[in-house]
């Protein structure tokens, strides 16, 4: 079964997509029953009404059950994009992902922000940072750090010239007997 729905209004674009499947597979005389469910709800919201500040929200659910194992999960994403001027914008990200498979559980939370600036239509500078917190059965792994990216692009008579460089610094901590 499939379900798709969409609603577009003045400031909002909402969509829902869902799939349910119940099947049976036979391979060399062995039959396996498989049930899956997936659903995604998404909303793109134009906060300012002029596409300068947009919030993209996504909620996803997944479930799978077979004769041998089952797994489920939920994911939530929030992305706020703010175009201050034609040459300056900021982006903010949040995500949470929960998954369970048999005896193994995992929770991943991620936060990030970045500032992007275009100088003289040729040099794009991006300064940002993020943190990820990964808690799982038997331990945890957390990482965070900043990054800086520079991209120089220029049109030349016989094509394009592009030069890209960056710096990324990460700190990672691990705890538990099953640390990745």
Secondary structure, 3 states (H helix, E strand, C coil): CEEEEEEECCCEEEEEEEEEEEEEEEECCEEEEEEEEEEEEEEEEECCCCCCEEEEEEEEEEEEEECCCEEEEEEEEEEEEEEEECCEEEEEEEEEEEEEECCEEEEEEEEEEEEEEEECCCEEEEEEEEEEEEEECCEEEEEEEEEEEEEEEEEECCEEEEEEEEEECCEEEEECCCCC
